[in-house]
Amino acid sequence: MDKFNEVIRENSEDLDELFSNFGDSRDLAKFLVFEGYLDDTYYQYTSLFHSGRLSPNDNAYLIRIRAFSNPDPDFQVDNAKEVIAAMRDEDFSRSYVLNVKIVDSLLADPATYAARAMQLFNFIASDFDGSEAFLAAYYERGTAVERLLAGLASNWPGFVAAAIASPANLAHVGSLISRLDDRNIAGLADRHPALASFVSERLPDILAQGAAFPPERLQLLDIQATDLSAVASYPGFIRSLFETGLYVLSIQNLDVIFRQVLGIEDGAKLRERNYTMVLEADSPPLLEKINGQFGQYLENVILRLPDNRHESIAAIKEIVRREEVDADMVVCFLERQSASLPNLEQIRDRLHPVVFKIGRIDPTWENCQAFIESKSYDAEILTEFLNRPATLAVLQHHMMPSEAPAAPLRQFIIGNDALSDDAYAAYIKALPKRFKTFPSPLSREKTRRLVKQNSIEFSAANLAQLADDLPMGIEFVVKNIENFFDPENEYDLDDDFREQLLRAEVSDEDRLQILSAMELNSLAGMPARAVIVGSIIARTGLKIDNLGVDGAREVIIHSRSLGTQIVLLNILHEMFDDQQVREILHLLPRPLRDIGPGWATPRLESNDVNVEFVTWLKKRGFISSWAKGGIFDDDIRMHMFRK
């Protein structure tokens, strides 16, 4: 059991003759033997070439590794166990162990060769690049590839990373997938996410290398295949990847699925309404995949399809109801769509302002009311929505709800000074009932619109709010003239206001009531007012109780036509004494000013009014007589007293 060099040293005196055969190399040979550099394992000095032991190939292998020459991994070894037994301990930590047959033998008997196998794994880990040729040969011809890969994976934490970084990464990863058992593959996937990423990207290349494994094994890695079109020639894999959802949600991958798996060829619809097509396909695996990664689907598919603008209402509602999806992406999606949502149902609160801001909600009063009631209500956004021409075009033809819950909506509209004047004018027409008071503050134009539309109930207080705008106050009264004469109303109005009211579009009956409230005793210096008062009296033929003599005089004098003046004289002459009548006639145009003592024969057109006029003139002694008709005309001729 002693070492050969120790035994021979004890008998060195008997060995001189043996070493003499070396001639000049005698001392060198003696040194090599005594120091243990040449011993009984040196095959040049042993004879072990009998049946059942080392073959010439085995011996040749051992000789080569003793000479520090690394044999090819496929070097023929006949009796691997004998070679292993003859190898030195350090040989298992060097490239000499990288022989297909030797590794087969080591891995076939793990109980016997546990330490040697560990040396093998450690050496490959220490020189992976130098071991590539062996690994390539072993993947192809080795009988214990699974044990080799499992040993490397369990004993070398960096094995997967090194395999992926290797120029031969496809072969390494393909062998891992096809040779390892399910437990080991799943374990590797858990510990090394980069493995699944690599397979996801390079699956077509791995399959092209000829790696043989069932598609279901990819579930253990939980890959996400990036390019299904590249595995189109492997139908089984495409079907399996689809059913298990092991693919990236991309435009290209969904195109492959629709065409090759679902048999749907309408590419135009897929580009214009992708999610609608998904829903219509009603494929459980597809829906499960998209529902599980909806954010990725929206970002990587929908938003990357520039023509995807025609999703159905059902598809749009399905997208906007999802709380887990980033709101900014949903907004981007909505902005592209041509359709708008019918209502706010199933739309999360934080998106309510968005659909109004971008105009993706149907313009209905019910939707506006629902927005006002929303937790995310924004008055400015609702105003912008109502100012949109498209909104105005629709809502102006629909009345607002009249029920109590819609009161905030009605109040918002009538008091909203930020609405455009055109929009405001249209929307107050849609109010189902009048308001009790004018909203404040409100622009003059919008207040005018309220008056014009008669949207405010009439009252003295409301009229007082219009005191600074006479035309608007007049219109307000005209719109509510029947309430203007309500004895319960007390106004602080002057006759200037009433004068303008007389000029407005009211009936003469109303005008007479207005006149009854005016100060008409003196109209001197107010010719315009006298004219309008005179025209009313002339039309109605009625005297006004509060019209005094001076007022009546001004009314007659300032009336604009001779006919009107004669009518007024017919109605009012009894208010004047004879001298006052003469003074008035003198101030009137011819022929009236010619009525008086003298030789003149004033003439008037023959009509009933003028007949009445000359009749009372004669009766009161202002003319001596009158006659109708002459040689050439039918005029009335008045004959004066000579003095």
C-alpha positions, 0 to 999 in steps of 0.5 A: 500500500506504500508509494512506489518511490518510497519502497524503491528508496529503501532498496536503492543500493540494489538498483544501481545496475538497473539504472546503468542501462539508461547510460548518460540518462542514468542520473535523470532516470534515477531522480524521476523514479525516486522523486515519484515522477515515474511510478507504477502507473506509468503505462510505458512500464506496465502490462495491463493489456489483457481481456476485460481490462484496458483496450488499446483504445483505452490505453491510447486515451490514458497515454494521451492525457498523461502526455497532457494532450486533450483527446477529442470528446468522441475519442473511442473509449472501450472500457470506461470504468477501467479508464476512470479507475486508471485516471488520476484524481486531478484528471477529473478536474481537467479537460481530460474528463470531457469524453462522451463515454467517460461522462456516460459512465460517471453519470450512470453510476452516481452512487459510485462516482458522486465525487468524480461527477462533482469534479466534472460539473465544477470543471465545466463551470470553470471553463464553460467556453472550453467545454462547448465542443464536448457539450455539443457532442454530448447533447447529440450522442450522450446517454445521460444528457438529462443528468448532466444538465440537471447536475450543472443546473443544481451545482452551478448557479450561473449555468443558465446565464452562461448557456444563454450567453453562449454562441451555442445558446440555442443548443443549450436551451433546446437541450434543457427544454427537451431533456430535463424533467418537468420539475427541473424545468419549472425550477429553472424557470422560477430561479432564472426568469431570463430563461423564459425571456430567451425562449420567448424571443428565440422559440422559432430558432430553437425549434429550427435547431431540431429540439424535440419536445411537446408544446405543452412543456412551454407551460412550465417555462411560462413563456410569452412568445413574441412572434407567432408568425415565425412558428407558423410551420409548427401548427401544434405549437401555435395551437398550444401557445394560443390555448395556453396564452403563452404569447405576447399580445401584439398586432402581429400575433393577434393577426396570426391567431385570427387567421390561422387559429380562428379562421377569420380573414377580415384584416380591415375590421381587425385594424378598424375595430379590433376589440369588437372583433375579439368580442364577436369571436367569443373565443374563451382562450382569447378572451381569457388572455386579453382580460388577464393582460388588458392593459398590455392589449390596450397599449400594444394593440389598440393604441398602435392601430392608427385606424382603430376608430370604429369600435362598437358601443359595447366594446367601448363600454367594456374598455372604459369600465375597467378600473385596472387600466391606466386612465390616460390610455383609456382617454387616448383610446376614447379620443380616437373613436368615432362613436360616443357613449349613450350614457355614464352607466358602467363608466368609472367616476374619474372618467366622467369629466373626460368623456364630456371634455372630449365629446365622447358622450351622447349630448342628452339632458339626462347625461348632463344631469347625471354628470352634475350628480357625479362625484367627478363633476366639473362645471367648466367641462360641462360648460365647454361640452354645452358650447360645442356646436355638435352638442348645441345642434342636438340639445336645442331640439329637446326640452330639459327634464321638468322633474325635481331631480333636474332642478340643479341642471336647470339652475346651471343652465340659466345662471351660466354666464360662461355659455356662449350667447348663442348656446344660452339663447338656445338652451333657455328655450329648452327650459320647461318652466319659468324661474322666479328671479333673474340669476346674478351675475349675468351679462346684459346679453343673456339677461336680454335673452331671458326677457325675450324668451320670457323665462322669468316670472313677472314681478315688480322686483324683477322689473326693478332689476332691469331699471338700468336698461329701459328697452329691456324693461319695456320688453319685459313688461310687454311680455307680461302686460297682463301681470303689469296691471296687477294691483298687487304690484307697486312700481317705481316708474316714471312717465318716461318709462310709460311713454316708451311702453306706449310705443311698444307692441301692446293693445290700445286697451293696454295703452289706455290703462297706461295713460291712466297712470300718467301725468297728462295735465301738462304736456308742454315741452313734450311734443313726442309724448303729446303725439303718441297720446293724441294718436291713441285718443284718435284711434280709440275715440275715447277721452282720458279722464286725467287729460287736462285742458292744457294737455289736450291742447298740446295733444291736438297741436302736436299731432302729425296729421291734419286728419288726426288733429280734426279727430282730436278736436271732434273728441276734445272740443267740449273741454275748451271754451270758444276762445281756447278753440280759436287759439288752437285753430289759429295754431293749426295748419290751413285750412283750420287756421283760416277758420274765423271772421272774414271772407275766406272759404276753407275747404275740407275733404268730404268724409264723416270725420270732417262732416262731424267737425264742421257740424260742431263748428257751426253749432258752436258758432265758429262758422256761419254755415257749411256746404258739401259739393261744388261744380267740380268736386265734392269738398266741404266748404265752410262759410265764415262770419264776415266779422 
